[in-house]
Amino acid sequence: MPTDPGRCPFCDIIIGAMPAHRLDRYAGCVAFAPLDPATRGHTLVVPRTHAVGIWDVSVEAWADTMRIVRHVAGRLRAEFRPDGINVIQSTGVAATQTVEHLHVHVVPRYAGDAMGPIWPAKEADHDT
C-alpha cells in the first residue's frame, strides 16, 4: 500500500505523481535511475508496496524484489558492459538509508570508477 503522494518520493514515482529517468515497471517492483547516480547505469529497484526497510517486508516480497534485481543486473551487464557490479540495500540511518522506502541499488562498476571501495581500508573498531 503506497503512502499518500508527497510523503514518499518512491511511492510518488510508483503511482506516476513524480517522474523518473529510465523507469521500468515490473509486476511487484519498479526500476529507475537515482537522481545522483554513482556510476553509469546505476539503477534502483523499488518494491511497489511501501515498506521502510528489509525488516518491514515479507519474505515473498523480498524474493520478488531480488528476482527483479537479478534481471536488472543482467540488463545492465548487456547494455553497459561493466567490469563488476554492486548490489546494495541499506536499512536505517546508520546504514546510510536516505529514503524511507525499501530499495536496492544495482551499481555497475568500472575499473577506476569514482565510487571507490565500499569497505573500509582497515578493520573497523567495534564490539562483536
QUIBEL-V857765 format. One record per helix or strand of 2 or more residues. SS is the DSSP state (H for helix, E for strand). FROM is the first residue (numbers start at 1). TO is the last residue. If there is no record, write none. Layout:
ss=SS from=FROM to=TO
ss=SS from=FROM to=TO
This chain:
ss=H from=9 to=15
ss=E from=24 to=25
ss=E from=29 to=32
ss=E from=43 to=47
ss=H from=54 to=56
ss=H from=59 to=80
ss=E from=84 to=88
ss=H from=93 to=95
ss=E from=104 to=109
